[in-house]
Amino acid sequence: MRSSLITIALSAAALAAPSNFFSPQCVDSIAQISASGTNFDLSTGAPPANATVPVNGTYSIQLHFCKPTTPIPSRSKTLQVLVHGIGLNGGYWYSGFQPEKYSYVRYMAALGFPTLTVTRLGYGNSSHPDPVGVVQAPYDVAIVSAILKAAREGNFLGATCAFNRIVYVGHSYGSIIGNGVIASQPKLIDAAVFTGYSHGEIDASKISLIPAATVDPIRFAGLPDGYLTTPNITARAATFFSSTPNSYDPKALAFDFAHEDIAAFGEVLTSAYAVVPAPKFTGPVLAINGADDILFCKDTTCSNLEAEKTFYPKAKSFDAVVIPSTGHSLNFHYSAPKTFCSISSWLVRRGF
């Protein structure tokens, strides 16, 4: 297995937007996704050693499919499936704030990639079931696995064909879910890009979460207290943005906070379920973090990212990229084009 750790410092020319970096043609839909899984009994307020509670059902999941703006035949059947983290929703990938700079979907569309953005169970316009008993890591893995199977077959609104290759791109908890997917079903995807993530415990004191309905009683009206969110813009910045001066536009932070989403208490308690080795995954893996990510970096160079390769012993290749002056929410920093360019360059090197 090939591996590398790269700290990015790209030239202005390398970061130039693709020539036709305009809004792609996209289709929004609500898919009915059925899945079965085994969750944890959280009645004591903490997960036991084993998951023992069967969970099954059919839930509404918000999807956002975008066609490429540059037709590239070799990429027309390679679908990137994008999965967000906690406190966010699918809009993290197709930001309405200066999309020519901050939209990953628009960037990849210009490079010939179709994308399918998933707004996870409990978020956005997707179903909001019990945030403790249902929205847990095991069932999240089951739901996303079902979406990936449907995605490969082209069974979603807007698709006109099946897809030969699936590139999973996760952020934060979305990366945790993706890791759980390739650990349990290693043939389900062809390549994994995990952003804002590394194996290891998260210091919960670095995340401030309170019931969402108390933060925004209108937008989160009717949600039980098990649906949480960051309480104010100061807490949002401290957790998700870099502490390096002038590393992000204050308007980007304001936009992000205005569009913040929830975190389900069940996810918070059970995330460790999916933070495991994936010993049978044979596709390439890319890990990419901001150097100032206080949740998943152990030092100012995020040197722990290189050790991630040990969790994917059969991967075709493993590469790690650290983006300077960047916090946890990579897509909302001035360095977002560096992140996007790093991923697209990696995809080229790995034959996508």
Disulfide bonds with the S-S distance in Angstrom:
Cys26-Cys66 2.00
Cys297-Cys302 2.06
